[in-house]
Amino acid sequence: MNRDEIVDRDGDAFPGESYTTAVLRPAYDEAKRMLLPSMIQIHRAHLLMLHRAGILSDADAAAIAASIDGLDLDALAASEYTGEFEDLFFTVEHEMMRIGGEVTGSLHTARSRNDMGMTLYRMVMRRQLLRVLDAAGELYETLVRMGAEHADTLSLEHTHTQPAQPSTLGHRFLAIADVLGRDIRRVQQAYESLDYSPLGGAALTGTGFPIDREDVARRLGFRGLVENSYDAVAATDYIAHAAIALQLMAIDTGRSCVDFLTWCTAEFGLYRVAAPYVQISSIMPQKRNPVSIEHSRSLLSAAAASAGTVLTMMHNTPFGDIVDTEDDLQPYAWRAVDTLTDVLHLLTGVLGTIQVNTDVMRERALASFANATELADTLVRDGGLTFTQAHRVVSRVVREADAAGVTDVRALSPERVHEVAAEVVGHDVPLTADDLARALNADNFVAVRTSTGGAAPAEVARMAEARAGTAEEFRAWREGMRTHLDEVAAELVSATAALRK
C-alpha cells in the first residue's frame, strides 16, 4: 500500500481510521471498562480540594458537583468510540460540560491528564491486586488445610525426579503453601509500594496554584505522595513491582502444577481429580483426562508472559511521561491479574476436591530404598560410625541388593548390613536386627525427622497450625485494605453531595 492509499483510507482529519483501529478504540474500550470509576473518584477528590483551598467558589463547586453526580456512568460504560473526542477523559469532560456548562472546565485547574493517568493506574492496580490476593488466599488456606489433613500420610518424595526419601504428604503441601505465602507477601509489598498519589504533579513540574496534594491523596485512600512532581508522572517502578510479583506467583504455582499432573498419571496413580475437573476423550471412552491441571499450567505461563510483557514494554522507554507505559502497557498487567486470579480459583477447586490414594503412596514409601538415609544415620547415631563410613556401608548394601534384583528395602538382610559394616570399619557394629529393621522402616524415618520444619507428623501439624494463623493475617490484611478503599470512595460521594447543599 502506497502513501496515497493510506491517506485516502484514513482521510485528512483526526483520527485516522488505522489509528482508531490500532490504538484509540482499544484504549477507549479498556479505559471505560477499567478506569471510569477511579476517574470519577479523582474528579470528586480534586473538586473537594480545589474548593477547600479557595480556588473554587461555593457556587462553582456546587455546579461542578452537580455535573459529576449527573453523569450517566452506565451509558458511558456502554458507549462506543466515535472519534468525536480523543479519549475517555475528554468524553467525560464533554458530558460534564453538557450537564453543568462551561464552569465545569474549572475542574481541570492545577491538573493534567499526566498526573491523572498515573493516579488512575495506581488506583486500579490496588483493586486488581486485591483480587489476586483473594484468590491466592483461598488457595493458601486450601493447601494449609490439606497439610493438616495429611500430616501423617506417608509419601515418597523425589529429588532430580528420582526417589529420594520418605516424607509426609502434608509436609509437601505446606512447602507449596509456604512458597505461595511468600508470593502473597510480595504482592502485598507491591500494593504498598504503589499506594502513593501522583496527583498534583500536573504535567511534570507541579503547579502555581495553592493546592493541597496531601488532601487529595488522603481522600483517594493513598498512604502518601509521590512527592517529586517529575517522579509522579515519569516513574514506572510501581507497575514493575506489581508485574514482577505477579509473574513470580504464576511461575511458582505452575511448578507445582507440573508435579500434580505427573502424579495423576496411571503410572503414578497417587491422585484422582474430581469429576467436575476432568474431561473425556472423543474416541477413547475409558479416558479421564485431568485437563483442569493442564489448563492451569498453560494459563499460568500465559499470566507470567503478560506480566513479563509489562517489563519488556518498559525497557528503553524515556524517563518521562510517555504513552509506551500507559494505555498500551497497562492492559497487560490487568490481563495477568485476570488470568492468574481465574487459575488460582480453579486450583483451589481442583486441589480441594482431589482424592489422594494414600494406600499406594504408603506402600511405595515403605518398599522404597529411599529409607537408606536413615539406615546410614542409625549407623552413625547408634553404631558409632562416621557418616562417611556409614555412607560406604549403606551404598554397598544397596548396590548388592540392586544387583540381586531386590526391589523392596524390607527384604534387606540385617546380617549382611552387619557384615559389610564390619568389613568397612574393621569391627562389629553394636546394632541389633530390630535396630536395623526399624532404621529401614519409612514410618520411623519420618517420625525421627523432628528438627524444625522437618517431615515428622507432629512437626507438620505444628506448622499447619501456624500457617492457619498466617492465613488469617492475610485475610485481615485484604479486608482492611478493601474496607479502607470502600470507605474513602463512599466519603467522596457524600462530601461531593454536601457541596450542592
C-alpha distance (Angstrom), angle and dihedral (degrees) to the residues before:
residue distance angle dihedral
M1 . . .
N2 3.80 . .
R3 3.78 128.0 .
D4 3.80 94.6 -97.6
E5 3.80 91.5 54.2
I6 3.81 91.0 50.5
V7 3.81 92.7 49.4
D8 3.78 91.0 46.0
R9 3.80 92.1 52.9
D10 3.78 95.9 43.2
G11 3.79 97.4 38.1
D12 3.78 126.8 -147.8
A13 3.83 98.8 -80.2
F14 3.78 130.4 78.9
P15 2.93 125.7 -67.2
G16 3.78 108.0 40.3
E17 3.78 115.3 -146.3
S18 3.78 93.8 -119.1
Y19 3.82 91.5 47.1
T20 3.80 89.7 50.8
T21 3.78 92.9 49.5
A22 3.79 97.6 44.2
V23 3.79 101.1 37.0
L24 3.77 122.5 -1.7
R25 3.80 102.8 50.4
P26 3.83 95.7 44.3
A27 3.81 90.1 46.8
Y28 3.80 91.2 49.0
D29 3.79 92.3 49.3
E30 3.81 92.0 49.7
A31 3.78 91.8 45.7
K32 3.80 95.7 51.9
R33 3.81 89.8 46.4
M34 3.80 97.9 46.1
L35 3.81 111.7 14.7
L36 3.80 107.8 38.7
P37 3.84 99.7 87.7
S38 3.80 92.2 46.6
M39 3.80 91.2 46.3
I40 3.82 90.1 56.9
Q41 3.80 90.3 48.4
I42 3.80 89.6 53.3
H43 3.80 90.6 49.9
R44 3.79 90.2 52.7
A45 3.80 95.0 46.2
H46 3.79 93.6 46.5
L47 3.80 91.4 47.3
L48 3.80 92.4 51.6
M49 3.79 91.4 48.6
L50 3.84 93.9 48.4
H51 3.78 90.1 51.3
R52 3.80 93.9 45.3
A53 3.81 90.6 48.9
G54 3.82 91.1 52.7
I55 3.79 93.5 -114.8
L56 3.82 91.5 117.1
S57 3.79 124.6 44.0
D58 3.78 122.2 -127.5
A59 3.80 91.1 -105.4
D60 3.79 95.2 48.7
A61 3.79 91.9 45.5
A62 3.81 90.8 50.7
A63 3.80 91.5 50.0
I64 3.79 92.8 49.3
A65 3.81 90.9 46.1
A66 3.81 88.9 53.6
S67 3.80 90.9 50.9
I68 3.81 91.9 51.2
D69 3.80 92.4 47.7
G70 3.79 89.8 46.2
L71 3.79 95.2 58.9
D72 3.79 115.3 116.1
L73 3.80 97.9 -135.7
D74 3.79 93.3 -179.7
A75 3.80 90.5 56.1
L76 3.79 91.3 47.2
A77 3.80 90.7 49.5
A78 3.80 89.8 51.8
S79 3.80 95.8 43.2
E80 3.79 123.9 117.1
Y81 3.76 126.1 -134.6
T82 3.80 109.0 -103.4
G83 3.79 102.3 168.8
E84 3.80 91.8 -118.7
F85 3.79 87.9 113.4
E86 3.77 126.0 29.9
D87 3.79 98.2 -125.7
L88 3.79 145.3 -21.3
F89 3.81 93.2 -74.4
F90 3.80 92.8 60.1
T91 3.81 91.1 41.6
V92 3.80 90.6 55.8
E93 3.81 91.5 43.3
H94 3.82 89.7 53.0
E95 3.81 91.7 50.2
M96 3.79 91.0 50.5
M97 3.80 91.7 50.5
R98 3.78 89.7 48.7
I99 3.80 89.1 54.8
G100 3.81 101.5 36.9
G101 3.79 105.9 19.4
E102 3.78 130.3 -127.2
V103 3.79 93.5 -37.8
T104 3.77 88.6 77.2
G105 3.80 87.8 69.7
S106 3.81 86.8 74.2
L107 3.78 88.8 72.0
H108 3.79 88.7 78.3
T109 3.79 92.0 60.8
A110 3.82 111.9 128.1
R111 3.78 91.7 4.4
S112 3.80 139.5 99.0
R113 3.75 134.8 -165.7
N114 3.81 83.4 -117.3
D115 3.79 97.8 66.7
M116 3.81 90.5 32.8
G117 3.78 91.1 55.8
M118 3.78 94.8 49.1
T119 3.80 89.3 49.0
L120 3.79 92.7 48.4
Y121 3.78 92.0 53.0
R122 3.78 92.5 50.1
M123 3.80 92.6 47.7
V124 3.79 92.7 49.3
M125 3.79 93.1 46.2
R126 3.80 90.7 53.2
R127 3.79 89.9 60.0
Q128 3.78 91.8 41.4
L129 3.77 93.5 53.2
L130 3.78 90.2 49.9
R131 3.80 88.1 56.7
V132 3.78 91.1 53.7
L133 3.78 90.9 46.1
D134 3.81 91.3 52.0
A135 3.80 90.9 54.8
A136 3.80 94.0 41.2
G137 3.79 90.3 48.6
E138 3.80 91.2 54.2
L139 3.80 91.6 50.7
Y140 3.80 90.9 46.0
E141 3.81 90.7 53.6
T142 3.81 90.4 48.9
L143 3.80 92.3 51.0
V144 3.80 91.5 48.4
R145 3.80 91.2 49.2
M146 3.79 90.9 50.8
G147 3.78 89.9 47.1
A148 3.79 89.5 56.3
E149 3.81 93.5 44.1
H150 3.80 92.5 51.0
A151 3.81 98.9 38.3
D152 3.80 89.8 123.9
T153 3.82 100.2 29.6
L154 3.78 104.8 123.1
S155 3.80 114.4 -132.1
L156 3.77 140.5 168.0
E157 3.79 115.3 -121.4
H158 3.78 128.0 -160.3
T159 3.78 139.4 -143.4
H160 3.80 120.9 -166.9
T161 3.84 84.9 7.2
Q162 3.83 90.6 -66.9
P163 3.84 129.5 108.3
A164 3.79 107.6 -84.2
Q165 3.81 116.8 162.3
P166 3.78 140.5 -18.9
S167 3.77 113.8 -101.6
T168 3.78 140.9 156.4
L169 3.77 121.3 -88.6
G170 3.78 89.5 -132.5
H171 3.79 88.9 60.2
R172 3.81 90.5 59.6
F173 3.79 94.2 44.9
L174 3.79 90.0 52.6
A175 3.80 90.4 48.5
I176 3.81 89.2 56.0
A177 3.80 89.1 46.0
D178 3.80 91.7 51.5
V179 3.80 92.0 53.5
L180 3.79 89.9 48.4
G181 3.80 89.3 47.3
R182 3.80 90.4 57.2
D183 3.79 89.5 47.4
I184 3.80 89.0 52.1
R185 3.79 90.6 51.8
R186 3.81 90.3 49.9
V187 3.80 90.3 53.7
Q188 3.80 89.3 48.0
Q189 3.80 89.0 52.0
A190 3.80 89.9 49.2
Y191 3.80 88.6 52.6
E192 3.78 91.2 51.3
S193 3.81 93.3 46.7
L194 3.81 93.2 54.6
D195 3.80 94.9 41.8
Y196 3.81 93.9 100.1
S197 3.79 126.7 103.9
P198 3.83 122.1 -119.4
L199 3.83 92.5 -174.2
G200 3.76 112.0 124.0
G201 3.78 92.6 38.5
A202 3.82 86.0 99.4
A203 3.82 111.5 -176.9
L204 3.82 92.4 -20.0
T205 3.82 110.2 -65.3
G206 3.78 102.0 59.5
T207 3.80 121.9 -119.5
G208 3.79 141.4 -76.5
F209 3.79 92.1 -132.4
P210 3.83 117.0 100.0
I211 3.79 95.9 -110.8
D212 3.78 126.8 165.0
R213 3.80 106.3 -134.1
E214 3.78 93.0 178.6
D215 3.80 90.7 57.4
V216 3.81 92.0 54.8
A217 3.80 92.1 45.8
R218 3.78 91.1 51.6
R219 3.80 93.3 47.7
L220 3.80 90.3 52.4
G221 3.77 92.2 49.0
F222 3.80 97.9 -111.2
R223 3.78 119.6 149.6
G224 3.79 91.9 -135.3
L225 3.80 147.7 -38.8
V226 3.74 137.6 -62.1
E227 3.77 84.4 -129.9
N228 3.81 104.6 -164.8
S229 3.81 107.0 73.0
Y230 3.80 93.0 -145.6
D231 3.81 90.6 50.4
A232 3.80 88.0 48.9
V233 3.80 93.4 64.8
A234 3.82 101.4 25.9
A235 3.80 107.1 45.8
T236 3.79 122.0 99.8
D237 3.78 100.4 172.0
Y238 3.82 89.7 98.7
I239 3.81 91.6 66.7
A240 3.80 92.9 36.0
H241 3.79 90.9 57.7
A242 3.79 90.1 52.2
A243 3.81 92.9 45.6
I244 3.80 92.6 51.1
A245 3.81 91.8 49.2
L246 3.80 91.6 48.6
Q247 3.78 92.8 46.0
L248 3.78 93.1 51.0
M249 3.81 92.3 47.8
A250 3.81 90.0 52.4
I251 3.80 93.0 47.5
D252 3.80 94.3 46.2
T253 3.80 93.1 48.4
G254 3.79 91.6 46.5
R255 3.80 91.7 57.6
S256 3.79 90.6 60.7
C257 3.80 90.7 47.6
V258 3.79 88.8 60.3
D259 3.80 90.3 57.4
F260 3.79 95.3 44.2
L261 3.79 90.6 52.0
T262 3.80 91.3 50.5
W263 3.79 93.1 49.3
C264 3.81 90.5 51.6
T265 3.80 91.1 62.6
A266 3.78 118.1 107.8
E267 3.79 88.9 -118.6
F268 3.80 92.1 60.3
G269 3.79 96.3 27.9
L270 3.78 94.3 -176.7
Y271 3.81 99.3 127.8
R272 3.77 137.8 32.9
V273 3.79 117.4 -159.1
A274 3.82 115.1 -136.8
A275 3.80 119.7 -105.6
P276 3.83 97.0 -103.7
Y277 3.79 89.8 62.6
V278 3.82 103.7 45.7
Q279 3.79 132.4 78.0
I280 3.79 133.0 -156.2
S281 3.77 132.3 -126.2
S282 3.81 120.9 -104.3
I283 3.81 90.8 -134.8
M284 3.82 107.8 19.3
P285 3.81 108.9 65.1
Q286 3.79 94.1 -168.7
K287 3.80 94.5 60.3
R288 3.78 120.9 114.9
N289 3.77 104.8 179.9
P290 3.85 118.8 -165.9
V291 3.79 90.4 -147.3
S292 3.79 93.1 151.6
I293 3.80 87.2 74.8
E294 3.80 91.4 44.3
H295 3.80 90.3 53.1
S296 3.78 90.2 46.4
R297 3.78 91.3 53.4
S298 3.81 94.6 49.1
L299 3.80 95.4 41.6
L300 3.78 91.4 50.2
S301 3.80 86.6 56.4
A302 3.80 88.0 50.8
A303 3.82 90.7 51.0
A304 3.78 90.6 49.8
A305 3.81 89.3 49.0
S306 3.81 92.9 51.1
A307 3.79 90.2 50.3
G308 3.78 89.4 46.7
T309 3.80 89.8 52.3
V310 3.80 88.4 60.4
L311 3.79 89.8 57.9
T312 3.80 93.4 43.5
M313 3.81 92.7 51.4
M314 3.81 90.4 51.9
H315 3.78 93.0 53.7
N316 3.81 115.2 108.8
T317 3.80 94.1 -1.8
P318 3.82 117.1 141.5
F319 3.78 117.0 -94.8
G320 3.76 97.2 -111.7
D321 3.77 143.1 62.8
I322 3.80 104.0 -42.1
V323 3.80 133.2 153.8
D324 3.81 92.5 -127.9
T325 3.79 88.8 80.5
E326 3.79 97.0 38.0
D327 3.81 131.4 51.2
D328 3.79 94.6 3.9
L329 3.81 96.9 44.9
Q330 3.81 105.7 38.1
P331 3.83 97.1 67.5
Y332 3.79 90.2 62.3
A333 3.80 89.7 59.7
W334 3.80 90.0 48.4
R335 3.80 90.3 48.1
A336 3.80 90.7 51.8
V337 3.80 88.8 52.3
D338 3.81 93.6 47.7
T339 3.79 94.6 49.2
L340 3.79 95.6 42.0
T341 3.80 92.4 47.3
D342 3.80 92.7 50.7
V343 3.80 93.3 48.5
L344 3.80 93.8 47.2
H345 3.81 89.0 53.4
L346 3.81 89.7 48.1
L347 3.79 93.5 50.4
T348 3.79 90.5 49.4
G349 3.79 87.9 58.5
V350 3.79 95.0 43.5
L351 3.81 97.5 46.6
G352 3.77 93.8 38.1
T353 3.82 90.7 60.2
I354 3.80 101.2 32.5
Q355 3.81 117.2 127.9
V356 3.81 114.4 -131.7
N357 3.80 116.6 -149.3
T358 3.78 93.6 -142.5
D359 3.82 95.0 172.3
V360 3.81 94.0 57.8
M361 3.78 90.7 42.4
R362 3.79 92.0 51.5
E363 3.80 96.2 46.4
R364 3.79 92.3 51.5
A365 3.78 91.0 51.5
L366 3.81 92.3 48.4
A367 3.80 94.9 47.5
S368 3.78 97.1 41.4
F369 3.78 124.8 104.7
A370 3.81 84.7 -134.3
N371 3.81 85.6 98.8
A372 3.81 88.5 72.7
T373 3.78 92.8 94.8
E374 3.79 90.9 65.6
L375 3.81 90.6 48.0
A376 3.79 88.3 57.1
D377 3.81 90.6 45.2
T378 3.81 90.7 51.1
L379 3.79 91.3 51.5
V380 3.81 86.8 54.5
R381 3.78 99.0 39.8
D382 3.80 99.3 41.2
G383 3.80 105.2 13.1
G384 3.77 100.5 51.2
L385 3.83 97.1 -122.7
T386 3.77 124.6 138.3
F387 3.77 112.9 -114.2
T388 3.79 91.1 -110.9
Q389 3.80 89.9 55.6
A390 3.80 91.8 45.6
H391 3.79 90.8 49.3
R392 3.81 90.6 54.5
V393 3.79 91.9 48.8
V394 3.80 95.5 49.9
S395 3.81 94.1 41.2
R396 3.80 90.0 54.8
V397 3.79 93.8 46.8
V398 3.82 91.9 49.3
R399 3.82 92.8 47.3
E400 3.82 90.6 51.7
A401 3.81 91.1 48.8
D402 3.79 91.6 48.6
A403 3.80 91.0 50.1
A404 3.79 89.3 50.7
G405 3.81 91.7 51.7
V406 3.79 95.0 -110.9
T407 3.83 108.5 154.9
D408 3.81 101.1 169.5
V409 3.78 116.9 73.9
R410 3.79 89.6 -150.9
A411 3.79 88.6 69.2
L412 3.78 93.0 64.2
S413 3.79 114.5 117.8
P414 3.83 114.8 -119.2
E415 3.81 86.6 -156.4
R416 3.78 91.1 58.3
V417 3.80 90.4 49.7
H418 3.82 88.0 54.3
E419 3.80 91.4 48.5
V420 3.80 94.9 49.6
A421 3.80 92.4 44.4
A422 3.82 90.7 52.4
E423 3.80 90.6 49.4
V424 3.81 92.1 50.5
V425 3.83 98.8 45.2
G426 3.79 99.9 25.3
H427 3.79 98.2 -120.4
D428 3.79 140.8 63.0
V429 3.80 118.4 -79.5
P430 3.83 113.7 -128.2
L431 3.79 96.8 -129.3
T432 3.81 126.3 120.3
A433 3.78 125.4 -137.4
D434 3.81 88.2 -106.9
D435 3.81 90.4 54.1
L436 3.78 90.8 53.4
A437 3.81 93.8 43.8
R438 3.79 90.1 51.4
A439 3.81 89.9 49.7
L440 3.80 89.5 55.6
N441 3.81 94.2 50.3
A442 3.81 115.1 102.7
D443 3.82 93.1 -148.5
N444 3.78 89.1 57.9
F445 3.80 89.8 44.5
V446 3.79 93.3 61.9
A447 3.80 94.7 34.3
V448 3.80 92.1 63.7
R449 3.84 93.7 46.7
T450 3.80 90.4 94.1
S451 3.79 97.9 136.8
T452 3.79 114.1 121.8
G453 3.79 108.1 -69.6
G454 3.80 93.2 9.8
A455 3.80 128.9 142.5
A456 3.82 97.4 -105.9
P457 3.82 109.7 126.6
A458 3.80 92.7 -122.5
E459 3.81 91.4 51.4
V460 3.80 92.0 46.4
A461 3.81 89.6 50.7
R462 3.80 90.0 50.3
M463 3.79 91.5 51.0
A464 3.80 92.1 46.8
E465 3.79 90.4 54.0
A466 3.80 90.8 49.7
R467 3.82 91.7 47.9
A468 3.81 89.8 51.6
G469 3.79 86.3 60.7
T470 3.80 89.7 49.4
A471 3.80 89.5 52.2
E472 3.80 88.9 56.1
E473 3.80 89.9 50.1
F474 3.80 90.2 52.6
R475 3.79 91.1 48.8
A476 3.80 92.8 48.5
W477 3.81 91.1 49.5
R478 3.81 92.2 52.1
E479 3.76 93.8 45.5
G480 3.79 91.0 47.5
M481 3.80 93.6 52.2
R482 3.80 93.8 44.5
T483 3.80 93.5 46.8
H484 3.79 89.6 50.6
L485 3.81 92.5 51.6
D486 3.80 92.1 46.2
E487 3.79 92.0 49.0
V488 3.80 95.7 50.8
A489 3.82 90.1 46.5
A490 3.79 90.4 53.4
E491 3.80 91.5 46.1
L492 3.80 90.0 54.3
V493 3.78 91.5 55.2
S494 3.80 94.1 49.1
A495 3.81 93.5 43.1
T496 3.82 91.5 51.1
A497 3.78 90.7 48.5
A498 3.80 89.4 52.7
L499 3.81 90.3 60.1
R500 3.77 89.5 64.0
K501 3.79 95.3 57.6
